[in-house]
Structure formats: structure tokens, C-alpha cells
Amino acid sequence: MRIMNKRAGRRIAGLMVVAGLSVLAACAGQGWQSPVPLYRCEQGIEFTARFIDDTAVLDGTRGYDVLYRDAGGQSPQQTVYSNPRMRAEFGLGASGREAVLRYPLLPLAARCVRD
């Protein structure tokens, strides 16, 4: 009887190890980063936006930009970021999924929607 209990215990322990490794492998495959929002705009502009502390990192068809949090916004959900090249306003529209990019040197303003 003791031999059978030892075998059953070893099988259960082995299954627990395999299950634990499977969970770890699944977690590693998914990654821990949240998906990066993609915005599609007028003028054929597309970009992704990562919001880190008081910066927005935009990467898209017009290049790579780091923008810094700016004063502005008409509501708590609206945020404004800028650098010398551009200004971006996020959280616009009824759903909060809209944005506007303003390039003052061109001049160009493009309305955008988050996918």
C-alpha cells in the first residue's frame, strides 16, 4: 500500500511541475506589456502612442517623436502633449478615442481615431 501511495504522490508531483511550467511558458509568450494604441488620421498619417509618465512617444509614418505633457485640455480625459515640431491632443470626442495632431511649421492639423 505504501508503494502505491509513493507512486501516486510522485505522479501528482510530476503533474504539478508540468502544469507549473506550462503556465510559466504561456505567461512568457504573452508578454506583460499592454497593447500599444494605433491611431489612423487624415492625410494618411498613422502612428502608435506610448504614454510613459508625463511623455507621449509617437512612432509612425511621419517619424518618431517624444512629446511632453502640456497644460491644456478641456476635460479631465483630454490630455495635451507637445514638442517644438508638433502638438498632440488626446481623449477627444464623445468616446475619448479621437485625437488631433498639429504641425505648426507646415501648417497641418490632422484628426485621428484610435483603433
MOPAC internal coordinates of N, CA, C and O (Angstrom, degrees):
PM7 1SCF
backbone

  N    0.0000 0     0.00 0     0.00 0    0    0    0
  C    1.4324 1     0.00 0     0.00 0    1    0    0
  C    1.5298 1   111.60 1     0.00 0    2    1    0
  O    1.2310 1   120.88 1   139.44 1    3    2    1
  N    1.3457 1   115.93 1   -40.56 1    3    2    1
  C    1.4542 1   120.09 1   179.43 1    5    3    2
  C    1.5231 1   111.76 1   -64.07 1    6    5    3
  O    1.2310 1   120.13 1   142.85 1    7    6    5
  N    1.3164 1   117.36 1   -37.15 1    7    6    5
  C    1.4598 1   121.61 1  -179.93 1    9    7    6
  C    1.5190 1   109.59 1   -63.60 1   10    9    7
  O    1.2310 1   120.10 1   137.97 1   11   10    9
  N    1.3278 1   117.42 1   -42.03 1   11   10    9
  C    1.4587 1   121.02 1   179.21 1   13   11   10
  C    1.5268 1   110.79 1   -65.80 1   14   13   11
  O    1.2310 1   119.86 1   140.90 1   15   14   13
  N    1.3331 1   117.86 1   -39.10 1   15   14   13
  C    1.4614 1   121.07 1   178.42 1   17   15   14
  C    1.5271 1   111.10 1   -64.83 1   18   17   15
  O    1.2310 1   120.50 1   141.04 1   19   18   17
  N    1.3453 1   116.64 1   -38.96 1   19   18   17
  C    1.4597 1   120.34 1   178.22 1   21   19   18
  C    1.5202 1   110.71 1   -64.90 1   22   21   19
  O    1.2310 1   120.70 1   137.14 1   23   22   21
  N    1.3413 1   116.26 1   -42.86 1   23   22   21
  C    1.4661 1   120.32 1   179.33 1   25   23   22
  C    1.5245 1   110.80 1   -64.20 1   26   25   23
  O    1.2310 1   120.87 1   135.95 1   27   26   25
  N    1.3161 1   115.94 1   -44.05 1   27   26   25
  C    1.4669 1   119.53 1   179.31 1   29   27   26
  C    1.5274 1   110.38 1   -63.28 1   30   29   27
  O    1.2310 1   120.72 1   139.28 1   31   30   29
  N    1.3131 1   116.23 1   -40.72 1   31   30   29
  C    1.4692 1   120.46 1   178.14 1   33   31   30
  C    1.5142 1   112.12 1   -62.86 1   34   33   31
  O    1.2310 1   120.46 1   139.26 1   35   34   33
  N    1.3301 1   116.72 1   -40.74 1   35   34   33
  C    1.4621 1   121.00 1   179.00 1   37   35   34
  C    1.5260 1   110.92 1   -67.02 1   38   37   35
  O    1.2310 1   120.57 1   139.95 1   39   38   37
  N    1.3266 1   116.52 1   -40.05 1   39   38   37
  C    1.4710 1   119.94 1   178.43 1   41   39   38
  C    1.5251 1   110.64 1   -62.97 1   42   41   39
  O    1.2310 1   121.42 1   134.85 1   43   42   41
  N    1.3201 1   114.90 1   -45.15 1   43   42   41
  C    1.4678 1   118.79 1  -179.94 1   45   43   42
  C    1.5253 1   110.04 1   -63.15 1   46   45   43
  O    1.2310 1   120.51 1   136.46 1   47   46   45
  N    1.3287 1   116.62 1   -43.54 1   47   46   45
  C    1.4657 1   120.34 1   178.50 1   49   47   46
  C    1.5278 1   110.66 1   -61.63 1   50   49   47
  O    1.2310 1   120.28 1   138.33 1   51   50   49
  N    1.3263 1   117.07 1   -41.67 1   51   50   49
  C    1.4620 1   121.04 1   178.03 1   53   51   50
  C    1.5157 1   112.07 1   -63.18 1   54   53   51
  O    1.2310 1   120.84 1   137.52 1   55   54   53
  N    1.3314 1   115.99 1   -42.48 1   55   54   53
  C    1.4628 1   120.01 1   177.98 1   57   55   54
  C    1.5254 1   111.40 1   -64.45 1   58   57   55
  O    1.2310 1   120.45 1   142.40 1   59   58   57
  N    1.3211 1   116.75 1   -37.60 1   59   58   57
  C    1.4629 1   120.69 1   178.47 1   61   59   58
  C    1.5326 1   110.69 1   -64.25 1   62   61   59
  O    1.2310 1   120.30 1   139.23 1   63   62   61
  N    1.3214 1   117.02 1   -40.77 1   63   62   61
  C    1.4627 1   120.80 1   178.55 1   65   63   62
  C    1.5235 1   110.04 1   -64.18 1   66   65   63
  O    1.2310 1   120.20 1   134.06 1   67   66   65
  N    1.3356 1   117.22 1   -45.94 1   67   66   65
  C    1.4648 1   121.23 1   179.37 1   69   67   66
  C    1.5246 1   110.36 1   -61.66 1   70   69   67
  O    1.2310 1   120.16 1   136.33 1   71   70   69
  N    1.3284 1   117.30 1   -43.67 1   71   70   69
  C    1.4654 1   120.87 1   179.11 1   73   71   70
  C    1.5256 1   110.79 1   -62.84 1   74   73   71
  O    1.2310 1   120.41 1   137.61 1   75   74   73
  N    1.3194 1   116.83 1   -42.39 1   75   74   73
  C    1.4634 1   120.61 1   178.90 1   77   75   74
  C    1.5170 1   112.23 1   -62.95 1   78   77   75
  O    1.2310 1   120.46 1   137.00 1   79   78   77
  N    1.3278 1   116.72 1   -43.00 1   79   78   77
  C    1.4583 1   120.45 1   178.17 1   81   79   78
  C    1.5238 1   111.53 1   -65.58 1   82   81   79
  O    1.2310 1   120.28 1   143.77 1   83   82   81
  N    1.3249 1   117.08 1   -36.23 1   83   82   81
  C    1.4646 1   120.70 1   177.94 1   85   83   82
  C    1.5229 1   110.96 1   -63.83 1   86   85   83
  O    1.2310 1   120.66 1   137.08 1   87   86   85
  N    1.3174 1   116.34 1   -42.92 1   87   86   85
  C    1.4686 1   120.38 1   178.73 1   89   87   86
  C    1.5204 1   110.23 1   -63.33 1   90   89   87
  O    1.2310 1   120.04 1   135.29 1   91   90   89
  N    1.3307 1   117.53 1   -44.71 1   91   90   89
  C    1.4636 1   120.46 1   178.97 1   93   91   90
  C    1.5247 1   111.73 1   -62.30 1   94   93   91
  O    1.2310 1   120.19 1   139.34 1   95   94   93
  N    1.3166 1   117.24 1   -40.66 1   95   94   93
  C    1.4662 1   120.56 1   179.13 1   97   95   94
  C    1.5220 1   110.84 1   -64.98 1   98   97   95
  O    1.2310 1   120.32 1   139.61 1   99   98   97
  N    1.3210 1   116.99 1   -40.39 1   99   98   97
  C    1.4656 1   120.52 1   179.01 1  101   99   98
  C    1.5218 1   110.63 1   -64.61 1  102  101   99
  O    1.2310 1   120.31 1   138.64 1  103  102  101
  N    1.3193 1   117.02 1   -41.36 1  103  102  101
  C    1.4637 1   120.45 1   179.10 1  105  103  102
  C    1.5246 1   111.04 1   -65.75 1  106  105  103
  O    1.2310 1   119.96 1   139.55 1  107  106  105
  N    1.2998 1   117.68 1   -40.45 1  107  106  105
  C    1.4602 1   121.29 1  -179.21 1  109  107  106
  C    1.5171 1   110.77 1   -66.14 1  110  109  107
  O    1.2310 1   119.93 1   145.06 1  111  110  109
  N    1.3164 1   117.74 1   -34.94 1  111  110  109
  C    1.4531 1   121.36 1   179.93 1  113  111  110
  C    1.5099 1   113.06 1   -70.18 1  114  113  111
  O    1.2310 1   120.17 1   149.35 1  115  114  113
  N    1.3196 1   117.29 1   -30.65 1  115  114  113
  C    1.4547 1   120.43 1  -177.30 1  117  115  114
  C    1.5158 1   112.07 1   -78.92 1  118  117  115
  O    1.2310 1   119.53 1   149.49 1  119  118  117
  N    1.3031 1   118.50 1   -30.51 1  119  118  117
  C    1.4578 1   121.37 1  -174.37 1  121  119  118
  C    1.5163 1   109.24 1    77.18 1  122  121  119
  O    1.2310 1   120.84 1   -19.73 1  123  122  121
  N    1.2913 1   115.99 1   160.27 1  123  122  121
  C    1.4626 1   120.06 1  -176.23 1  125  123  122
  C    1.5127 1   112.30 1  -106.53 1  126  125  123
  O    1.2310 1   119.63 1  -179.46 1  127  126  125
  N    1.3197 1   118.30 1     0.54 1  127  126  125
  C    1.4525 1   120.45 1  -179.74 1  129  127  126
  C    1.5179 1   109.99 1   -85.14 1  130  129  127
  O    1.2310 1   121.53 1   -37.79 1  131  130  129
  N    1.3074 1   114.68 1   142.21 1  131  130  129
  C    1.4539 1   118.60 1   176.07 1  133  131  130
  C    1.5279 1   108.17 1   -75.35 1  134  133  131
  O    1.2310 1   120.25 1   -23.24 1  135  134  133
  N    1.3294 1   117.12 1   156.76 1  135  134  133
  C    1.4571 1   119.11 1  -179.44 1  137  135  134
  C    1.5317 1   111.08 1   -62.77 1  138  137  135
  O    1.2310 1   120.88 1   -34.77 1  139  138  137
  N    1.3147 1   115.91 1   145.23 1  139  138  137
  C    1.4611 1   121.68 1  -179.39 1  141  139  138
  C    1.5262 1   108.14 1   -86.52 1  142  141  139
  O    1.2310 1   119.77 1   -54.20 1  143  142  141
  N    1.3481 1   118.04 1   125.80 1  143  142  141
  C    1.4608 1   119.62 1  -179.09 1  145  143  142
  C    1.5304 1   112.03 1   -65.62 1  146  145  143
  O    1.2310 1   121.18 1   -41.93 1  147  146  145
  N    1.3239 1   115.35 1   138.07 1  147  146  145
  C    1.4609 1   122.38 1   176.92 1  149  147  146
  C    1.5197 1   108.25 1  -106.84 1  150  149  147
  O    1.2310 1   120.52 1   -50.03 1  151  150  149
  N    1.3167 1   116.62 1   129.97 1  151  150  149
  C    1.4608 1   122.70 1   177.50 1  153  151  150
  C    1.5202 1   108.79 1  -111.44 1  154  153  151
  O    1.2310 1   120.65 1   -42.80 1  155  154  153
  N    1.3355 1   116.37 1   137.20 1  155  154  153
  C    1.4666 1   122.90 1   174.96 1  157  155  154
  C    1.5267 1   107.19 1  -116.56 1  158  157  155
  O    1.2310 1   121.16 1   -48.46 1  159  158  157
  N    1.3325 1   115.38 1   131.54 1  159  158  157
  C    1.4596 1   120.47 1  -171.94 1  161  159  158
  C    1.5225 1   111.64 1  -125.62 1  162  161  159
  O    1.2310 1   122.06 1    -9.64 1  163  162  161
  N    1.3356 1   113.65 1   170.36 1  163  162  161
  C    1.4562 1   120.59 1   170.07 1  165  163  162
  C    1.5244 1   108.08 1   -63.45 1  166  165  163
  O    1.2310 1   120.18 1   -11.78 1  167  166  165
  N    1.2920 1   117.25 1   168.22 1  167  166  165
  C    1.4650 1   123.95 1   179.18 1  169  167  166
  C    1.5289 1   112.44 1    65.67 1  170  169  167
  O    1.2310 1   119.67 1  -164.95 1  171  170  169
  N    1.3481 1   118.24 1    15.05 1  171  170  169
  C    1.4593 1   121.78 1   179.22 1  173  171  170
  C    1.5211 1   114.79 1    72.94 1  174  173  171
  O    1.2310 1   120.34 1  -161.68 1  175  174  173
  N    1.3126 1   116.95 1    18.32 1  175  174  173
  C    1.4669 1   120.98 1  -178.85 1  177  175  174
  C    1.5233 1   109.40 1   -85.89 1  178  177  175
  O    1.2310 1   120.40 1   -46.78 1  179  178  177
  N    1.3167 1   116.84 1   133.22 1  179  178  177
  C    1.4678 1   123.54 1   172.90 1  181  179  178
  C    1.5160 1   107.80 1  -133.47 1  182  181  179
  O    1.2310 1   120.64 1   -35.24 1  183  182  181
  N    1.3251 1   116.39 1   144.76 1  183  182  181
  C    1.4597 1   119.69 1   177.50 1  185  183  182
  C    1.5193 1   110.50 1  -158.74 1  186  185  183
  O    1.2310 1   121.50 1   -22.53 1  187  186  185
  N    1.3222 1   114.74 1   157.47 1  187  186  185
  C    1.4621 1   121.09 1   170.43 1  189  187  186
  C    1.5198 1   107.00 1  -104.56 1  190  189  187
  O    1.2310 1   120.94 1   -26.31 1  191  190  189
  N    1.3246 1   115.80 1   153.69 1  191  190  189
  C    1.4653 1   120.47 1  -178.75 1  193  191  190
  C    1.5195 1   109.64 1  -131.48 1  194  193  191
  O    1.2310 1   121.15 1   -54.59 1  195  194  193
  N    1.3154 1   115.41 1   125.41 1  195  194  193
  C    1.4706 1   122.17 1   173.00 1  197  195  194
  C    1.5207 1   106.90 1  -111.62 1  198  197  195
  O    1.2310 1   121.09 1   -52.17 1  199  198  197
  N    1.3183 1   115.53 1   127.83 1  199  198  197
  C    1.4578 1   120.94 1  -179.51 1  201  199  198
  C    1.5237 1   108.41 1  -105.53 1  202  201  199
  O    1.2310 1   120.82 1   -65.49 1  203  202  201
  N    1.3301 1   116.03 1   114.51 1  203  202  201
  C    1.4600 1   122.38 1  -176.49 1  205  203  202
  C    1.5239 1   107.84 1  -128.53 1  206  205  203
  O    1.2310 1   120.99 1   -64.14 1  207  206  205
  N    1.3260 1   115.71 1   115.86 1  207  206  205
  C    1.4655 1   121.92 1  -177.22 1  209  207  206
  C    1.5282 1   109.35 1    52.30 1  210  209  207
  O    1.2310 1   119.80 1    60.79 1  211  210  209
  N    1.3185 1   117.99 1  -119.21 1  211  210  209
  C    1.4663 1   121.07 1  -178.96 1  213  211  210
  C    1.5191 1   112.02 1  -105.20 1  214  213  211
  O    1.2310 1   120.47 1  -148.15 1  215  214  213
  N    1.3376 1   116.70 1    31.85 1  215  214  213
  C    1.4562 1   120.58 1   177.54 1  217  215  214
  C    1.5259 1   110.27 1  -130.01 1  218  217  215
  O    1.2310 1   121.61 1   -22.84 1  219  218  217
  N    1.3189 1   114.53 1   157.16 1  219  218  217
  C    1.4625 1   122.30 1   171.39 1  221  219  218
  C    1.5236 1   106.18 1  -124.43 1  222  221  219
  O    1.2310 1   120.30 1   -53.75 1  223  222  221
  N    1.3196 1   117.04 1   126.25 1  223  222  221
  C    1.4579 1   122.05 1   179.28 1  225  223  222
  C    1.5214 1   106.89 1  -105.89 1  226  225  223
  O    1.2310 1   120.83 1   -67.14 1  227  226  225
  N    1.3262 1   116.02 1   112.86 1  227  226  225
  C    1.4568 1   122.47 1  -178.72 1  229  227  226
  C    1.5200 1   109.15 1  -104.26 1  230  229  227
  O    1.2310 1   120.61 1   -48.08 1  231  230  229
  N    1.3251 1   116.44 1   131.92 1  231  230  229
  C    1.4546 1   122.27 1   179.64 1  233  231  230
  C    1.5183 1   107.20 1  -132.96 1  234  233  231
  O    1.2310 1   120.52 1   -62.99 1  235  234  233
  N    1.3257 1   116.61 1   117.01 1  235  234  233
  C    1.4557 1   117.82 1  -176.62 1  237  235  234
  C    1.5045 1   114.29 1  -165.17 1  238  237  235
  O    1.2310 1   121.72 1    23.08 1  239  238  237
  N    1.3355 1   114.32 1  -156.92 1  239  238  237
  C    1.4582 1   121.80 1  -173.68 1  241  239  238
  C    1.5238 1   112.93 1   -65.97 1  242  241  239
  O    1.2310 1   119.56 1   157.68 1  243  242  241
  N    1.3137 1   118.44 1   -22.32 1  243  242  241
  C    1.4699 1   121.61 1   179.17 1  245  243  242
  C    1.5209 1   112.32 1  -101.26 1  246  245  243
  O    1.2310 1   120.35 1  -167.23 1  247  246  245
  N    1.3254 1   116.93 1    12.77 1  247  246  245
  C    1.4560 1   120.26 1   177.52 1  249  247  246
  C    1.5175 1   112.85 1   109.80 1  250  249  247
  O    1.2310 1   121.87 1    16.31 1  251  250  249
  N    1.3160 1   114.02 1  -163.69 1  251  250  249
  C    1.4613 1   123.25 1  -174.51 1  253  251  250
  C    1.5240 1   108.05 1  -115.11 1  254  253  251
  O    1.2310 1   120.17 1   -52.21 1  255  254  253
  N    1.3286 1   117.29 1   127.79 1  255  254  253
  C    1.4628 1   121.04 1  -179.33 1  257  255  254
  C    1.5161 1   110.75 1  -134.71 1  258  257  255
  O    1.2310 1   121.00 1   -38.64 1  259  258  257
  N    1.3268 1   115.68 1   141.36 1  259  258  257
  C    1.4580 1   122.18 1   170.36 1  261  259  258
  C    1.5192 1   106.45 1  -109.66 1  262  261  259
  O    1.2310 1   120.90 1   -59.06 1  263  262  261
  N    1.3198 1   115.87 1   120.94 1  263  262  261
  C    1.4601 1   121.58 1  -179.58 1  265  263  262
  C    1.5217 1   108.89 1  -113.92 1  266  265  263
  O    1.2310 1   121.02 1   -31.77 1  267  266  265
  N    1.3165 1   115.65 1   148.23 1  267  266  265
  C    1.4612 1   120.99 1  -177.97 1  269  267  266
  C    1.5199 1   110.34 1  -109.36 1  270  269  267
  O    1.2310 1   121.10 1   -33.84 1  271  270  269
  N    1.3284 1   115.51 1   146.16 1  271  270  269
  C    1.4640 1   121.90 1  -178.20 1  273  271  270
  C    1.5157 1   109.13 1   -56.28 1  274  273  271
  O    1.2310 1   121.33 1   -44.01 1  275  274  273
  N    1.3074 1   115.06 1   135.99 1  275  274  273
  C    1.4495 1   123.44 1  -175.37 1  277  275  274
  C    1.5194 1   108.96 1  -123.97 1  278  277  275
  O    1.2310 1   120.68 1   -22.37 1  279  278  277
  N    1.2996 1   116.31 1   157.63 1  279  278  277
  C    1.4643 1   119.12 1   172.03 1  281  279  278
  C    1.5244 1   107.62 1   -69.04 1  282  281  279
  O    1.2310 1   120.52 1   -26.54 1  283  282  281
  N    1.2729 1   116.61 1   153.46 1  283  282  281
  C    1.4549 1   120.03 1   178.85 1  285  283  282
  C    1.5047 1   110.36 1   131.08 1  286  285  283
  O    1.2310 1   121.41 1     2.79 1  287  286  285
  N    1.2818 1   114.91 1  -177.21 1  287  286  285
  C    1.4528 1   120.92 1  -176.88 1  289  287  286
  C    1.5182 1   109.39 1   100.26 1  290  289  287
  O    1.2310 1   121.26 1   -44.59 1  291  290  289
  N    1.3021 1   115.19 1   135.41 1  291  290  289
  C    1.4553 1   120.78 1  -177.37 1  293  291  290
  C    1.5190 1   113.15 1   -92.09 1  294  293  291
  O    1.2310 1   120.14 1   167.52 1  295  294  293
  N    1.3336 1   117.34 1   -12.48 1  295  294  293
  C    1.4655 1   121.28 1  -178.78 1  297  295  294
  C    1.5272 1   108.30 1  -145.87 1  298  297  295
  O    1.2310 1   120.18 1   -13.53 1  299  298  297
  N    1.3375 1   117.26 1   166.47 1  299  298  297
  C    1.4694 1   119.20 1   178.81 1  301  299  298
  C    1.5284 1   113.70 1   -61.11 1  302  301  299
  O    1.2310 1   119.99 1   150.97 1  303  302  301
  N    1.3407 1   117.62 1   -29.03 1  303  302  301
  C    1.4662 1   119.36 1  -178.97 1  305  303  302
  C    1.5237 1   112.23 1   -80.58 1  306  305  303
  O    1.2310 1   119.67 1   164.63 1  307  306  305
  N    1.3228 1   118.23 1   -15.37 1  307  306  305
  C    1.4594 1   121.22 1  -179.14 1  309  307  306
  C    1.5249 1   109.88 1   -88.93 1  310  309  307
  O    1.2310 1   120.74 1   -51.42 1  311  310  309
  N    1.3347 1   116.20 1   128.58 1  311  310  309
  C    1.4618 1   121.74 1   177.37 1  313  311  310
  C    1.5201 1   109.62 1  -123.93 1  314  313  311
  O    1.2310 1   121.07 1   -31.81 1  315  314  313
  N    1.3173 1   115.57 1   148.19 1  315  314  313
  C    1.4591 1   121.85 1  -177.86 1  317  315  314
  C    1.5256 1   108.62 1  -125.63 1  318  317  315
  O    1.2310 1   120.97 1   -46.58 1  319  318  317
  N    1.3356 1   115.76 1   133.42 1  319  318  317
  C    1.4616 1   122.93 1   178.17 1  321  319  318
  C    1.5234 1   107.65 1  -130.76 1  322  321  319
  O    1.2310 1   120.21 1   -31.35 1  323  322  321
  N    1.3344 1   117.21 1   148.65 1  323  322  321
  C    1.4641 1   118.76 1   179.26 1  325  323  322
  C    1.5220 1   111.46 1  -154.86 1  326  325  323
  O    1.2310 1   121.95 1   -15.91 1  327  326  325
  N    1.3211 1   113.87 1   164.09 1  327  326  325
  C    1.4596 1   124.08 1   168.56 1  329  327  326
  C    1.5265 1   105.35 1  -147.17 1  330  329  327
  O    1.2310 1   118.33 1    -0.49 1  331  330  329
  N    1.3233 1   120.78 1   179.51 1  331  330  329
  C    1.4712 1   119.89 1  -177.54 1  333  331  330
  C    1.5320 1   114.18 1   -61.13 1  334  333  331
  O    1.2310 1   119.67 1   157.25 1  335  334  333
  N    1.3130 1   118.24 1   -22.75 1  335  334  333
  C    1.4673 1   122.22 1  -176.24 1  337  335  334
  C    1.5197 1   113.87 1   -89.82 1  338  337  335
  O    1.2310 1   120.37 1   149.15 1  339  338  337
  N    1.3448 1   116.90 1   -30.85 1  339  338  337
  C    1.4625 1   118.77 1  -174.29 1  341  339  338
  C    1.5176 1   112.34 1  -155.96 1  342  341  339
  O    1.2310 1   121.60 1   -12.85 1  343  342  341
  N    1.3252 1   114.55 1   167.15 1  343  342  341
  C    1.4668 1   123.20 1   176.11 1  345  343  342
  C    1.5265 1   106.73 1  -134.57 1  346  345  343
  O    1.2310 1   120.36 1   -45.17 1  347  346  345
  N    1.3294 1   116.92 1   134.83 1  347  346  345
  C    1.4685 1   121.70 1  -179.62 1  349  347  346
  C    1.5224 1   109.06 1  -125.90 1  350  349  347
  O    1.2310 1   121.18 1   -47.39 1  351  350  349
  N    1.3217 1   115.35 1   132.61 1  351  350  349
  C    1.4613 1   122.05 1   177.82 1  353  351  350
  C    1.5225 1   107.56 1  -116.66 1  354  353  351
  O    1.2310 1   120.37 1   -57.93 1  355  354  353
  N    1.3276 1   116.90 1   122.07 1  355  354  353
  C    1.4622 1   122.88 1  -178.01 1  357  355  354
  C    1.5259 1   110.29 1  -114.03 1  358  357  355
  O    1.2310 1   121.16 1   -19.51 1  359  358  357
  N    1.3377 1   115.39 1   160.49 1  359  358  357
  C    1.4596 1   120.85 1   176.88 1  361  359  358
  C    1.5130 1   113.34 1    82.25 1  362  361  359
  O    1.2310 1   120.41 1  -154.08 1  363  362  361
  N    1.3204 1   116.82 1    25.92 1  363  362  361
  C    1.4622 1   121.08 1  -178.90 1  365  363  362
  C    1.5237 1   110.81 1   -89.88 1  366  365  363
  O    1.2310 1   120.65 1   -10.91 1  367  366  365
  N    1.3197 1   116.36 1   169.09 1  367  366  365
  C    1.4593 1   122.00 1   178.65 1  369  367  366
  C    1.5128 1   111.71 1    79.57 1  370  369  367
  O    1.2310 1   121.24 1   -10.82 1  371  370  369
  N    1.3237 1   115.24 1   169.18 1  371  370  369
  C    1.4692 1   121.21 1  -178.03 1  373  371  370
  C    1.5243 1   111.87 1   -62.51 1  374  373  371
  O    1.2310 1   120.37 1   144.04 1  375  374  373
  N    1.3298 1   116.90 1   -35.96 1  375  374  373
  C    1.4655 1   120.57 1  -177.92 1  377  375  374
  C    1.5270 1   112.95 1   -88.45 1  378  377  375
  O    1.2310 1   120.02 1   165.95 1  379  378  377
  N    1.3321 1   117.56 1   -14.05 1  379  378  377
  C    1.4562 1   120.94 1  -176.25 1  381  379  378
  C    1.5184 1   113.41 1    80.10 1  382  381  379
  O    1.2310 1   120.12 1  -171.92 1  383  382  381
  N    1.3493 1   117.38 1     8.08 1  383  382  381
  C    1.4674 1   121.98 1  -177.05 1  385  383  382
  C    1.5299 1   112.77 1   -94.57 1  386  385  383
  O    1.2310 1   120.32 1  -178.70 1  387  386  385
  N    1.3211 1   117.00 1     1.30 1  387  386  385
  C    1.4573 1   120.23 1  -177.00 1  389  387  386
  C    1.5271 1   110.92 1  -100.19 1  390  389  387
  O    1.2310 1   121.43 1   -23.25 1  391  390  389
  N    1.3237 1   114.87 1   156.75 1  391  390  389
  C    1.4622 1   121.56 1   178.92 1  393  391  390
  C    1.5253 1   108.56 1  -146.77 1  394  393  391
  O    1.2310 1   121.07 1   -15.67 1  395  394  393
  N    1.3174 1   115.55 1   164.33 1  395  394  393
  C    1.4622 1   121.86 1   174.12 1  397  395  394
  C    1.5194 1   107.77 1  -132.96 1  398  397  395
  O    1.2310 1   121.13 1   -49.09 1  399  398  397
  N    1.3287 1   115.45 1   130.91 1  399  398  397
  C    1.4664 1   121.49 1   172.82 1  401  399  398
  C    1.5165 1   107.68 1  -105.05 1  402  401  399
  O    1.2310 1   120.75 1   -48.92 1  403  402  401
  N    1.3187 1   116.18 1   131.08 1  403  402  401
  C    1.4665 1   121.05 1   178.38 1  405  403  402
  C    1.5272 1   108.42 1  -121.37 1  406  405  403
  O    1.2310 1   121.68 1   -54.63 1  407  406  405
  N    1.3415 1   114.39 1   125.37 1  407  406  405
  C    1.4607 1   121.64 1   176.81 1  409  407  406
  C    1.5275 1   106.81 1  -111.22 1  410  409  407
  O    1.2310 1   119.00 1   -86.30 1  411  410  409
  N    1.3293 1   119.52 1    93.70 1  411  410  409
  C    1.4665 1   121.16 1  -173.15 1  413  411  410
  C    1.5282 1   114.17 1   -65.83 1  414  413  411
  O    1.2310 1   119.21 1   155.89 1  415  414  413
  N    1.3153 1   119.11 1   -24.11 1  415  414  413
  C    1.4576 1   120.68 1  -178.53 1  417  415  414
  C    1.5258 1   112.69 1   -77.75 1  418  417  415
  O    1.2310 1   119.44 1   161.26 1  419  418  417
  N    1.3356 1   118.67 1   -18.74 1  419  418  417
  C    1.4691 1   120.43 1  -175.34 1  421  419  418
  C    1.5305 1   114.64 1   -83.38 1  422  421  419
  O    1.2310 1   113.13 1   135.67 1  423  422  421
  N    1.2166 1   130.59 1   -44.33 1  423  422  421
  C    1.4713 1   132.68 1   -23.22 1  425  423  422
  C    1.5269 1   110.72 1   -76.31 1  426  425  423
  O    1.2310 1   121.02 1   -39.09 1  427  426  425
  N    1.3091 1   115.66 1   140.91 1  427  426  425
  C    1.4595 1   122.36 1  -179.03 1  429  427  426
  C    1.5204 1   108.79 1  -149.04 1  430  429  427
  O    1.2310 1   121.11 1   -43.28 1  431  430  429
  N    1.3217 1   115.48 1   136.72 1  431  430  429
  C    1.4677 1   121.60 1   172.00 1  433  431  430
  C    1.5185 1   106.35 1  -129.36 1  434  433  431
  O    1.2310 1   120.45 1   -53.37 1  435  434  433
  N    1.3220 1   116.75 1   126.63 1  435  434  433
  C    1.4656 1   121.50 1  -178.61 1  437  435  434
  C    1.5221 1   109.61 1  -122.45 1  438  437  435
  O    1.2310 1   121.19 1   -52.03 1  439  438  437
  N    1.3254 1   115.32 1   127.97 1  439  438  437
  C    1.4686 1   120.81 1   176.19 1  441  439  438
  C    1.5227 1   108.17 1   -85.50 1  442  441  439
  O    1.2310 1   120.96 1   -39.80 1  443  442  441
  N    1.3400 1   115.77 1   140.20 1  443  442  441
  C    1.4573 1   121.19 1  -174.08 1  445  443  442
  C    1.5237 1   110.88 1  -132.31 1  446  445  443
  O    1.2310 1   121.10 1   -22.25 1  447  446  445
  N    1.3413 1   115.49 1   157.75 1  447  446  445
  C    1.4601 1   122.28 1   175.77 1  449  447  446
  C    1.5208 1   107.84 1  -132.95 1  450  449  447
  O    1.2310 1   120.78 1   -44.28 1  451  450  449
  N    1.3373 1   116.11 1   135.72 1  451  450  449
  C    1.4657 1   121.57 1   177.82 1  453  451  450
  C    1.5221 1   109.16 1   -80.27 1  454  453  451
  O    1.2310 1   120.35 1   -47.47 1  455  454  453
  N    1.3383 1   116.93 1   132.53 1  455  454  453
  C    1.4749 1   121.55 1   176.43 1  457  455  454
  C    1.5009 1   110.49 1   -67.44 1  458  457  455
  O    1.2310 1   120.10 1   180.00 1  459  458  457

